Amino acid sequence: MTIEYNVLEVEVDLNAIRHNYRLLCQKGSKVYGVVKADAYGHGLIEVARALEEEGADTFAVGIVSEGMLLRKSGCSKRIISMLGPLNEEDCFNAAQNGIIPFVGEFEQLEMLSAVVSAQGRKVEVCLKFDTGMSRLGFNTSELDELIGWLRRHPEVCPVLASSHLATSDDPAYEGYMSEQAETFSNILQRLADAGHELEASLANSAGILVHDQVHYSAQRGGIALYGSNPLLGTAWSELGSDLKPAMQVRTKIASVRKLRKGQAISYGCTYIAEKDMTVAIVCAGYADAFSRGLSNRGQVCIHGKRARILGRVCMQLCIVDVSHIENVKFGDTAYLLGGKGEGRISAEDLAAWWQTITYEVFCLLGMNPRTYKK
Ligand SMILES: *Cc1c(COP(=O)(O)O)cnc(C)c1O
């Protein structure tokens, strides 16, 4: 789901992503590159290629179709689908393309078994367990049934085991995380006793950066690859401070105009000029995934300085105050994310104005046309 043409341009620095991957590898032992949702808006194929050059040999996508796209791009490394199959077509495609699906439902197992048995083949899977997210995966209480099922179905071969942490980025919930890890360890032990020695992953980015005890044999690195520190604002913040941002988003200024004190700006007249001012009309609006929620609260970066959004964000435009910035003119660049100098906008700044997290900022803005800096 991408916007094909736009004034808005997303610039992705693949070197920053490589740097972040190397950093995660220094902390973890074997880091999968999490590239779901078009690599958090940074570009599935481009990011996977860059990571592969850094030695990544496993990629984690969300839905099976994302894995197919990656396979079709020529990627020959291990690909894991963290959602797993939702229908028979997904089962077929996973087996056909050598994509290892997560399975956390008996329905998924039955479907996979039926599809691959009909073809006289086998399929490798990652067993997914729910240890505290209460979202996807088998529960401990289903373990005996699962082990029994696997014994009767040699065409379904578990090679990985996985679970997901709910609170690894929050010092206040370290206990919750430890309980998840303990549950996961017990599951792994029972699987091993049943003859399933599996590569196991539990940690996400924050888990990799902070908690050695949840590293197991592999880790899944996502947000940190893209340069956002998941620990920012916590006592652990320092552990992610060397990550480098990889995405910048810029656009053009379509007009610069004078406003007289008392004049209203944009739909609904929600901002009235407090003094005579100069404003710039910036080509970015909610159709470009630059949220209307930023109305009267977001900022952009122009000539290295901050410019506040005034009034409502429109469909493809917004209006910013440039009274304090010299020589702003038609055609100049405005950064919605990144930029140069003191006024540079971090993903965390933007997420705060947007009242969301950096993950969403990247996924949404990343739908715009991208260019790559290598
Ligand atoms: C997205 C995702 C990750 C990566 O999480 P980050 O916080 O971005 O590192 C890991 N595991 C699963 C199951 C995910 O869905």
The ligand as an ORCA input file, in Angstrom:
! r2SCAN-3c Opt
* xyz 0 1
  C       7.237     -6.429     15.062
  C       7.666     -7.603     15.812
  C       8.960     -7.680     16.352
  C       9.929     -6.534     16.339
  O       9.643     -5.675     17.410
  P      10.484     -4.319     17.643
  O       9.943     -3.754     18.891
  O      10.185     -3.454     16.444
  O      11.907     -4.703     17.696
  C       9.333     -8.871     16.940
  N       8.476     -9.909     17.034
  C       7.222     -9.851     16.560
  C       6.333    -11.030     16.706
  C       6.764     -8.696     15.934
  O       5.519     -8.638     15.472
*
